[in-house]
Amino acid sequence: MGAGASTGGADPPAGNLLVFGAVVGEAAYVVCGKILSRRLSPLAMATGMSTLGLVMCLPWEARRFDLRRLEGGDWIAIGSYGIAAGERGAALLARPRRALPLVASGSCVIAAIDLVARRV
């Protein structure tokens, strides 16, 4: 650990559970993406993921933030980001999954987690 790094947080078991949940979620995302990529195009998968994210998050965020405060330019920027970074980015990232066998897809996630863990 570097200088000034703490050895524990306010609730280390909760932090560990959050990290474990993130790993399980990413693994499920990769495996489901691999299975769905056999039947769906990358653009259809990206659109479905973005729509699911919108349906899950918008009601919660609408309670915390007054969406009426946004102006026309704000909505254009949000839409542009959603299309450019969300749809096209996810579609491009989903393409290589078709070429990898399911085991290799999961191994990539495990290898990335291992690489990050070694650097921390």
N, C-alpha and C positions, 0 to 999 in steps of 0.2 A: 504494500500500500504506500501511496505517496505521502509526502509531508502534509500534515493537517487533516488527513483522512480519518474519519471516525471508524471505530470497530463495530458499532451497533447503532441502530436507530431507535426511535421511540417504541416501536413494536416489531422486532425482527421476525417473529413467526408470521405476522400478517404480511410483511414484505415478501417473505419466502412463498407464502400462498399465492400472492399476486404474481410473482415471477413464474411459479409453477402453472398457474392459470393461463398466463401469456404463452408459455411453451405449448401447453395442451391446445390452446386456441389456434396457434400458428400451425401445429401439426395437423389439426382437423382441417384448417383452411387449405393446406397443401394437398392433403389426401382427397378432400372433396373436389378441389379444383382439378386434380388429375382425373378423377372419375367423370366429372361433368364435361371435361374437355373432349371426351370421346363422342359426346352427343351434341354439344353446343359450340358455337363459334366463340373466339375470344371476346368479340364485341358484345355478344349476347350475355356472356358470363360477367363482363365488366358492368354492363347495364343492370343486370340483376343484382350485383353486389351494391352498386350505387343506390338503386331503388330501395333495397333492403335497409341500407344505412340511413337513408332519408326517412323511411317509415319508422325506424326504431328511434332516431334521434330528434326529429323535428318536434314532436309533441312535448318532449322534455325540455328542449331548448326554447320553445315558444313560451313556456311558462316563466322562464328566467329572463328572457330578452324580448323587448317590444319590437317585433319585426316591422312595424309600421314606421319606425325611425329610419329605416333604410331608404335611400333614394334610388332613382333609376340607374345611375352609374354603379351603385353598390351591387344591385341585382345583376347587372351585366358582368361585373367582375366576378361575382360568385358563379354565375353560369359558365363563363369562360374558363374559370379554374376547374369547375366540375367536368367540363368536356375535355379540356386539354390534359390536365393532370390526372383526373379520375378515370374517365372512360378510355382515352387513348393510352395512357400510361399502363393501366391494368390490362388492357387488351394486348399491348406489346409484351408485358411481363408474362402473360398467360400463354403466348405462342410456344415458347420452348418446352413447356410442360408436356406437350404432345410427343416430343421426341424422347423424353426421359421415361424409363420404366418407373413404376410406382415405388419400388424400393429405392431407386436412385433419388427420387424426389424427396423422400423422407430422410435419406442419408445426407442430402444437402443441408436440410434444416439442422440436423444433429451436428454436422461438421461446423456450421456457422455458429451454433450455440457454444460448441467446444472452443472455437477460435476466440470468441468474445470472452468466455470464461477464463481463458489462459491469459488474456491481456489485462483483466481486472485485478 
